[in-house]
Amino acid sequence: MYQYTECLISYQLVTFIHFQSRIFAAAKKNKHCFYEGQH
């Protein structure tokens, strides 16, 4: 059970990092829009 939880956490972490990098890539494409949205 402990091993399964550890595996699940690492899987979620990888998914989260992948999702973040996708957002970052999209932001780099639309730099102007992204920075406008930040303010």
C-alpha positions in Angstrom: 0.0 0.0 0.0 2.8 2.4 0.9 4.6 1.6 -2.3 1.4 2.2 -4.3 0.9 5.6 -2.7 4.5 6.6 -3.4 4.0 5.5 -7.0 0.8 7.5 -7.3 2.4 10.6 -5.9 5.3 10.4 -8.3 2.9 9.9 -11.2 0.9 13.0 -10.2 4.1 15.0 -9.9 5.2 14.0 -13.4 1.7 14.8 -14.7 1.8 18.2 -12.9 5.3 19.0 -14.3 4.2 18.0 -17.8 1.1 20.2 -17.5 3.2 23.1 -16.3 5.6 22.8 -19.1 2.7 22.7 -21.6 1.4 26.0 -20.1 4.9 27.5 -20.2 5.3 26.5 -23.9 1.9 28.1 -24.7 2.9 31.2 -22.8 6.2 31.5 -24.7 4.2 31.3 -27.9 1.8 34.0 -26.7 4.2 36.1 -24.6 2.3 39.3 -25.0 -1.1 37.8 -24.1 0.5 35.9 -21.2 2.1 39.1 -19.7 -1.1 41.1 -20.2 -3.0 38.5 -18.2 -0.5 38.6 -15.4 -1.3 42.3 -14.6 
